[in-house]
Amino acid sequence: MKKLSAVQKKQQAVVLEVADKLEEQARAEIPGMLQCWFSMEYHLFPSSLLLRFQFDSEEMLLSAKPDLLKWQKLLSAAMMKKGVVLKNMRLHLVFTLEGPED
């Protein structure tokens, strides 16, 4: 695996910090939310950023769906505070049943 540049390390640190805060908040507010994980391609950052909230069951996922927009807005606002603009916030956070290994 290629080593990350200084800029890529800063990008990763920003995303990790935001993801950790959102995960902590989501676990407290959304029943059945297991974890938050993300993927991104550094050379396409921030457009390639995708956070996923993983749920333990289909029922929990469906009950949380109405709040998806709220969490997308929270992600966008948190990234904006860090100086990162997400042009279309709806593309950067999804609810899923899949884990990082799937």
Phi and psi in degrees as a GROMACS rama.xvg file:
@    title "Ramachandran Plot"
@    xaxis  label "Phi"
@    yaxis  label "Psi"
@TYPE xy
-70.5815  140.819  LYS-2
-70.6355  148.386  LYS-3
-82.0193  142.213  LEU-4
-75.4721  171.985  SER-5
-60.9235  -40.4805  ALA-6
-65.4574  -42.7289  VAL-7
-65.4284  -35.6082  GLN-8
-65.7846  -38.595  LYS-9
-64.9797  -43.1759  LYS-10
-59.7268  -46.8438  GLN-11
-62.0684  -41.4118  GLN-12
-62.924  -41.9279  ALA-13
-62.46  -48.2359  VAL-14
-64.7188  -42.0886  VAL-15
-61.7122  -43.7704  LEU-16
-62.2832  -46.666  GLU-17
-65.1731  -44.9594  VAL-18
-61.942  -41.1275  ALA-19
-62.9785  -43.7485  ASP-20
-65.1618  -44.1961  LYS-21
-65.7865  -38.6218  LEU-22
-62.7195  -45.1035  GLU-23
-60.3467  -45.7242  GLU-24
-65.3402  -43.2563  GLN-25
-66.3203  -39.6116  ALA-26
-60.5522  -35.0547  ARG-27
-75.4937  -31.7301  ALA-28
-102.093  -24.0096  GLU-29
-114.213  113.829  ILE-30
-64.6627  137.548  PRO-31
86.0508  -1.59178  GLY-32
-79.0829  122.5  MET-33
-89.7451  -53.9494  LEU-34
-158.422  164.486  GLN-35
-116.071  132.298  CYS-36
-140.791  161.27  TRP-37
-140.252  162.577  PHE-38
-138.761  152.868  SER-39
-165.457  155.354  MET-40
-105.895  118.259  GLU-41
-59.4289  -37.3895  TYR-42
-72.3257  -10.7343  HIS-43
-115.265  14.619  LEU-44
-70.1184  137.863  PHE-45
-94.3712  -3.03944  PRO-46
-64.1802  -23.9364  SER-47
-89.5171  -3.92088  SER-48
-66.3886  130.655  LEU-49
-140.619  111.701  LEU-50
-91.7711  142.134  LEU-51
-126.82  131.607  ARG-52
-97.7969  117.086  PHE-53
-92.869  134.202  GLN-54
-113.797  156.603  PHE-55
-86.3711  -14.7493  ASP-56
-152.535  158.987  SER-57
-61.4821  -37.8372  GLU-58
-63.2398  -43.8926  GLU-59
-65.9012  -38.6572  MET-60
-62.805  -46.9172  LEU-61
-65.4262  -36.1  LEU-62
-71.52  -24.4835  SER-63
-87.6796  -19.0937  ALA-64
-50.1518  -40.8085  LYS-65
-60.1024  -21.3225  PRO-66
-94.419  3.62496  ASP-67
-56.1918  -46.2393  LEU-68
-59.856  -39.481  LEU-69
-57.7258  -45.8238  LYS-70
-71.4595  -33.523  TRP-71
-63.9703  -40.689  GLN-72
-65.9534  -40.6608  LYS-73
-62.7736  -41.0857  LEU-74
-62.2812  -48.1247  LEU-75
-59.7819  -43.8409  SER-76
-65.5612  -41.6931  ALA-77
-65.7378  -40.1292  ALA-78
-69.181  -36.5369  MET-79
-62.0411  -39.6671  MET-80
-62.456  -26.4061  LYS-81
-91.2572  2.33547  LYS-82
88.2361  15.3214  GLY-83
-113.021  122.811  VAL-84
-97.5273  123.06  VAL-85
-99.3168  110.151  LEU-86
-63.6939  -41.7291  LYS-87
-125.516  96.4309  ASN-88
-60.0517  -25.4134  MET-89
-69.1492  -16.8616  ARG-90
-88.8493  -5.15654  LEU-91
-111.671  -1.14692  HIS-92
-146.792  131.045  LEU-93
-135.48  157.894  VAL-94
-99.6403  137.501  PHE-95
-149.167  165.999  THR-96
-99.411  -13.8661  LEU-97
-79.5336  144.212  GLU-98
-99.6572  176.452  GLY-99
-62.6185  -24.3117  PRO-100
-85.6761  -16.022  GLU-101
